[in-house]
Amino acid sequence: MDYKTLIGTTGALLVLIAFVLNETHKWSDGSLIYDSTNLLGSALLVYYALTLSSWPFTALNAVWLLVSLRDTFTDLRRKK
């Protein structure tokens, strides 16, 4: 497996893990672990999509990244 595929696969797995754990009520959608896992996963998927020049996939994951970034910062401010 080349490094690009590994990055894309890792990103997809992280987003899916967050989704499954949220759906099974192990993680809440307002938790830092949920939001930061989505943040990392979507960042990896943005990079992967850019390497493929897949603009729709880039746009989708860039929005996911921005929302996850906002939510992660909200979680961190709430912890203080």
C-alpha positions in Angstrom: 0.0 0.0 0.0 1.5 3.4 -1.0 1.6 6.2 1.5 -1.3 8.2 -0.1 -3.6 5.2 0.2 -2.5 4.6 3.8 -3.2 8.3 4.7 -6.7 8.1 3.0 -7.5 4.8 4.7 -6.4 6.1 8.1 -8.5 9.2 7.7 -11.6 7.3 6.6 -11.2 4.8 9.5 -10.9 7.7 12.0 -14.1 9.3 10.7 -15.9 6.0 10.7 -14.7 5.1 14.2 -16.0 8.4 15.5 -19.4 7.9 13.7 -19.8 4.3 15.0 -18.9 5.2 18.6 -21.3 8.2 18.5 -24.1 6.1 17.1 -23.6 3.4 19.8 -23.6 6.1 22.4 -20.0 5.4 23.5 -19.0 9.0 22.5 -21.3 12.0 22.6 -21.2 14.4 19.7 -20.1 17.2 22.1 -17.1 15.4 23.4 -13.5 16.4 22.7 -12.5 12.9 21.7 -15.3 12.7 19.1 -14.5 16.1 17.6 -10.8 15.7 17.6 -11.0 12.3 16.0 -13.2 13.8 13.3 -10.7 16.7 13.0 -7.8 14.4 12.4 -9.7 12.1 10.1 -11.0 14.8 7.9 -7.6 16.6 7.7 -6.1 13.3 6.4 -8.9 13.0 4.0 -8.5 16.5 2.7 -4.8 15.8 2.1 -5.7 12.5 0.3 -8.3 14.2 -1.8 -5.9 16.9 -2.8 -3.3 14.4 -3.9 -6.0 12.8 -6.1 -7.1 16.2 -7.4 -10.6 15.2 -6.4 -12.3 18.6 -5.9 -15.7 17.4 -4.7 -14.1 15.0 -2.2 -11.8 17.9 -1.1 -14.7 20.3 -0.6 -16.7 17.7 1.4 -13.9 17.0 3.7 -12.8 20.6 4.0 -16.2 21.5 5.3 -16.0 18.5 7.7 -12.6 19.7 8.8 -13.8 23.3 9.5 -16.8 22.1 11.5 -14.7 19.7 13.5 -12.1 22.4 14.1 -14.8 24.8 15.4 -16.3 22.0 17.6 -12.8 21.0 18.9 -12.1 24.6 20.0 -15.5 24.9 21.6 -14.8 21.7 23.6 -11.4 23.0 24.7 -12.9 26.4 25.8 -15.6 24.5 27.7 -13.0 22.5 29.6 -11.4 25.6 31.0 
